[in-house]
């Protein structure tokens, strides 16, 4: 009599089906545009640019004149006539033109620093969004692959169950098939959870501005097999936004040196005064000159020179670091492409052929079901490795483009 125990379905929960589109389909470019527009840090960086431009307006401003006015009663003690006494002084500082020019140059360099810092944020956020969107696409492929493998395993289990019921196969084969199904379901659930994690990360970057239930629109990915890695070269400062920031800081520090030097020159103030007393009226004009005898501003000049040297050192150091990061990204891309080629052209095809041979041999009674399950497990593992290798190659491409500053806006 056939046993009823083996025919029971495994107690593991059903595998989650791939998420169906319930909201709008967003492409990678749509995600990048939406997130760049809503990202709080980028908006704050844009406000910092406005503040730096306002500082330029302040640096261009001329000094205001000063008016002193005094009025009172003149009361002689011994002799004379008392009356109203008035005094008016108009003083206009004449600013050193070199001082004003240097101050303006420092402020304009600050605009350049703030603008390029905004470009750095845009470049980094755009690269992060593209990496996450690419990961989400690959996670979808992974979920579909696991769902397909789970479907095949369930079909195999049904055939095993029928053979167990008629006594053609031991119950151990069914137990082994149930264990494989439980493992496959867990992998499918994990793939769906990873998709949700990536979606939440993108929602967080967008500050919750993405539409509810949105789905990633699968787009054309790079043809990994046709990629030719260009030779490694030095990163020019005019391409990478981080180097542009440091270059602007070098210019700002140099202008700060000129500003400190210009402070040594004398400050001049033109004064016109008028005083009126009973029986006396005076009109006077004069100059007030601040002579820099005691303070030669050696401290501010030395400090500005040290800041300029530090800025140049940071520029040179960051350029060397970027070259190393490019080298690492290129090596990662080469390794991922090697894995993609090896898996897609050799190992994966052999694993698919091994599954077909094992299934055919099992149907004819030449091999056991364990051989079929082992072959299917190897095929699932290789497919997952191939998807992961493709994602790593695509991520390395995005990282190279980020280091080259391809996602930053053209400087305005």
ZAMARGU-4260 file (C-alpha; in steps of 0.2 Angstrom, whole numbers, plus 5000, padded with zeros to 4 digits):
<rodrens>
0) 5000/5000/5000 | 5007/5017/4995 | 5012/5028/5010 | 5003/5045/5011 | 5017/5054/5020
5) 5029/5056/5006 | 5015/5065/4995 | 5013/5079/5008 | 5020/5095/5001 | 5035/5103/5011
10) 5031/5114/5025 | 5041/5129/5019 | 5032/5144/5015 | 5028/5147/4996 | 5042/5157/4987
15) 5037/5175/4984 | 5033/5179/4966 | 5042/5192/4957 | 5035/5209/4961 | 5023/5215/4948
20) 5022/5233/4942 | 5009/5242/4953 | 5016/5260/4950 | 5024/5269/4937 | 5039/5262/4928
25) 5055/5273/4930 | 5070/5271/4920 | 5088/5274/4927 | 5088/5292/4919 | 5071/5296/4927
30) 5078/5290/4944 | 5094/5300/4942 | 5084/5316/4937 | 5071/5314/4951 | 5083/5311/4965
35) 5095/5325/4960 | 5081/5337/4960 | 5075/5331/4977 | 5091/5327/4986 | 5092/5338/5002
40) 5111/5339/5001 | 5112/5345/4983 | 5099/5358/4987 | 5109/5364/5002 | 5124/5365/4991
45) 5115/5375/4978 | 5110/5387/4992 | 5129/5388/4997 | 5133/5394/4979 | 5120/5408/4981
50) 5128/5413/4998 | 5145/5413/4990 | 5139/5424/4975 | 5131/5436/4988 | 5149/5437/4996
55) 5155/5443/4980 | 5143/5457/4980 | 5149/5462/4997 | 5167/5461/4992 | 5163/5473/4977
60) 5155/5486/4988 | 5163/5502/4992 | 5165/5509/5010 | 5152/5520/5016 | 5156/5538/5021
65) 5155/5543/5039 | 5146/5559/5045 | 5149/5566/5062 | 5138/5580/5069 | 5139/5589/5085
70) 5128/5603/5091 | 5127/5613/5107 | 5127/5630/5116 | 5142/5641/5118 | 5142/5650/5135
75) 5157/5661/5138 | 5164/5661/5156 | 5171/5679/5156 | 5168/5689/5140 | 5161/5686/5123
80) 5144/5682/5116 | 5136/5665/5118 | 5126/5656/5105 | 5123/5640/5095 | 5139/5630/5091
85) 5138/5617/5077 | 5151/5605/5070 | 5149/5593/5055 | 5162/5581/5048 | 5161/5571/5032
90) 5174/5557/5031 | 5176/5546/5015 | 5188/5531/5016 | 5198/5529/5000 | 5200/5510/4999
95) 5216/5503/4992 | 5212/5496/4975 | 5224/5481/4977 | 5215/5477/4993 | 5198/5478/4985
100) 5203/5468/4970 | 5211/5454/4981 | 5196/5453/4992 | 5185/5451/4977 | 5196/5438/4970
105) 5195/5428/4986 | 5176/5429/4986 | 5175/5424/4967 | 5186/5409/4971 | 5174/5405/4985
110) 5160/5404/4972 | 5170/5392/4962 | 5173/5381/4977 | 5155/5381/4981 | 5150/5377/4963
115) 5162/5363/4961 | 5157/5356/4978 | 5139/5355/4971 | 5146/5346/4956 | 5155/5333/4967
120) 5138/5329/4976 | 5129/5328/4959 | 5143/5317/4952 | 5143/5305/4968 | 5124/5304/4970
125) 5121/5301/4951 | 5134/5287/4952 | 5126/5280/4968 | 5109/5280/4960 | 5115/5272/4944
130) 5123/5258/4954 | 5108/5255/4965 | 5097/5255/4950 | 5108/5243/4941 | 5108/5232/4957
135) 5089/5232/4957 | 5089/5226/4939 | 5101/5212/4942 | 5091/5207/4958 | 5076/5206/4947
140) 5085/5194/4936 | 5091/5184/4951 | 5073/5183/4958 | 5067/5177/4941 | 5081/5164/4939
145) 5077/5157/4957 | 5059/5157/4953 | 5062/5147/4937 | 5073/5135/4946 | 5061/5133/4960
150) 5047/5128/4947 | 5059/5115/4940 | 5063/5108/4957 | 5044/5107/4961 | 5041/5097/4944
155) 5055/5086/4948 | 5048/5083/4966 | 5031/5078/4958 | 5039/5065/4948 | 5049/5059/4962
160) 5034/5058/4973 | 5025/5047/4960 | 5040/5035/4959 | 5040/5034/4978 | 5022/5030/4979
165) 5024/5015/4967 | 5039/5009/4975 | 5052/5014/4961 | 5062/5026/4972 | 5067/5027/4990
170) 5059/5039/5002 | 5076/5047/5004 | 5075/5054/4987 | 5059/5064/4991 | 5066/5070/5007
175) 5082/5076/4997 | 5070/5085/4985 | 5060/5093/4998 | 5077/5100/5006 | 5082/5107/4989
180) 5065/5115/4987 | 5066/5124/5004 | 5084/5130/5000 | 5078/5137/4983 | 5063/5145/4991
185) 5075/5154/5004 | 5086/5160/4990 | 5071/5167/4980 | 5064/5175/4996 | 5082/5183/4999
190) 5082/5190/4981 | 5065/5198/4983 | 5071/5205/5000 | 5087/5212/4992 | 5076/5221/4979
195) 5066/5229/4993 | 5081/5234/5001 | 5088/5243/4986 | 5071/5251/4983 | 5071/5258/5000
200) 5089/5265/4998 | 5083/5274/4982 | 5068/5281/4991 | 5079/5287/5005 | 5090/5296/4993
205) 5075/5304/4985 | 5069/5310/5002 | 5053/5301/4999 | 5048/5310/4983 | 5047/5295/4972
210) 5029/5289/4968 | 5021/5275/4978 | 5024/5258/4971 | 5036/5263/4958 | 5046/5250/4948
215) 5062/5250/4939 | 5061/5250/4920 | 5073/5237/4913 | 5085/5247/4901 | 5099/5242/4889
220) 5114/5238/4900 | 5132/5239/4893 | 5138/5226/4882 | 5150/5218/4894 | 5158/5207/4881
225) 5162/5221/4869 | 5170/5233/4882 | 5188/5238/4879 | 5197/5245/4894 | 5206/5261/4889
230) 5224/5263/4895 | 5226/5271/4912 | 5231/5289/4912 | 5232/5303/4924 | 5216/5311/4929
235) 5216/5329/4922 | 5210/5342/4935 | 5198/5349/4922 | 5187/5333/4922 | 5185/5327/4940
240) 5175/5339/4951 | 5184/5334/4966 | 5200/5340/4958 | 5191/5356/4952 | 5186/5360/4970
245) 5204/5358/4976 | 5210/5368/4961 | 5198/5382/4966 | 5204/5382/4984 | 5222/5384/4978
250) 5217/5399/4968 | 5207/5405/4983 | 5222/5403/4995 | 5233/5412/4982 | 5221/5427/4982
255) 5221/5427/5001 | 5240/5429/5000 | 5238/5444/4989 | 5224/5451/5001 | 5236/5449/5016
260) 5250/5458/5007 | 5238/5472/5001 | 5234/5475/5019 | 5252/5482/5022 | 5248/5498/5011
265) 5242/5513/5020 | 5224/5516/5022 | 5218/5534/5017 | 5203/5544/5023 | 5197/5560/5016
270) 5189/5572/5028 | 5179/5588/5026 | 5173/5597/5041 | 5164/5613/5045 | 5162/5621/5062
275) 5152/5636/5067 | 5152/5646/5083 | 5146/5663/5088 | 5157/5675/5078 | 5168/5661/5070
280) 5165/5649/5055 | 5178/5637/5050 | 5179/5626/5034 | 5193/5612/5034 | 5198/5598/5023
285) 5211/5585/5027 | 5218/5567/5025 | 5219/5553/5038 | 5233/5540/5034 | 5236/5524/5044
290) 5254/5521/5042 | 5259/5502/5044 | 5275/5504/5055 | 5271/5492/5069 | 5260/5479/5061
295) 5268/5473/5045 | 5255/5459/5044 | 5268/5445/5044 | 5257/5433/5053 | 5242/5434/5041
300) 5254/5433/5026 | 5263/5418/5033 | 5246/5410/5037 | 5240/5413/5020 | 5256/5405/5012
305) 5254/5390/5023 | 5236/5388/5018 | 5241/5389/4999 | 5254/5376/5002 | 5242/5365/5010
310) 5229/5367/4996 | 5242/5363/4983 | 5247/5347/4993 | 5229/5342/4995 | 5227/5344/4976
315) 5243/5334/4972 | 5238/5320/4985 | 5220/5319/4979 | 5226/5317/4961 | 5237/5303/4966
320) 5223/5295/4976 | 5211/5296/4961 | 5224/5288/4950 | 5225/5273/4962 | 5206/5272/4964
325) 5205/5272/4945 | 5218/5258/4944 | 5208/5248/4957 | 5191/5251/4948 | 5200/5245/4931
330) 5206/5229/4940 | 5189/5226/4947 | 5182/5228/4930 | 5195/5216/4922 | 5192/5203/4935
335) 5173/5204/4933 | 5174/5204/4914 | 5185/5188/4915 | 5172/5180/4926 | 5158/5185/4915
340) 5167/5178/4900 | 5172/5162/4909 | 5154/5158/4916 | 5144/5163/4900 | 5155/5155/4887
345) 5161/5139/4896 | 5155/5134/4914 | 5137/5139/4912 | 5134/5129/4895 | 5143/5114/4903
350) 5132/5115/4918 | 5116/5116/4907 | 5122/5101/4897 | 5126/5091/4913 | 5108/5094/4920
355) 5101/5088/4903 | 5112/5072/4904 | 5108/5069/4922 | 5089/5071/4919 | 5089/5060/4904
360) 5100/5047/4913 | 5088/5047/4928 | 5073/5045/4917 | 5081/5029/4910 | 5086/5023/4927
365) 5104/5025/4924 | 5107/5038/4938 | 5099/5042/4954 | 5089/5058/4958 | 5104/5064/4969
370) 5114/5067/4953 | 5100/5077/4945 | 5098/5088/4961 | 5117/5090/4962 | 5118/5096/4943
375) 5103/5108/4946 | 5111/5115/4961 | 5128/5118/4952 | 5118/5126/4938 | 5109/5138/4950
380) 5125/5143/4958 | 5133/5147/4942 | 5118/5157/4936 | 5119/5167/4952 | 5138/5169/4950
385) 5135/5175/4932 | 5122/5188/4938 | 5134/5194/4952 | 5149/5195/4940 | 5138/5206/4928
390) 5133/5217/4942 | 5151/5219/4948 | 5157/5223/4930 | 5143/5236/4928 | 5146/5244/4945
395) 5165/5245/4941 | 5160/5254/4924 | 5150/5266/4934 | 5164/5269/4947 | 5176/5273/4933
400) 5164/5285/4925 | 5161/5293/4942 | 5180/5295/4945 | 5181/5303/4928 | 5167/5315/4933
405) 5155/5311/4919 | 5140/5313/4930 | 5143/5331/4935 | 5135/5345/4926 | 5146/5356/4915
410) 5152/5371/4925 | 5143/5387/4922
</rodrens>
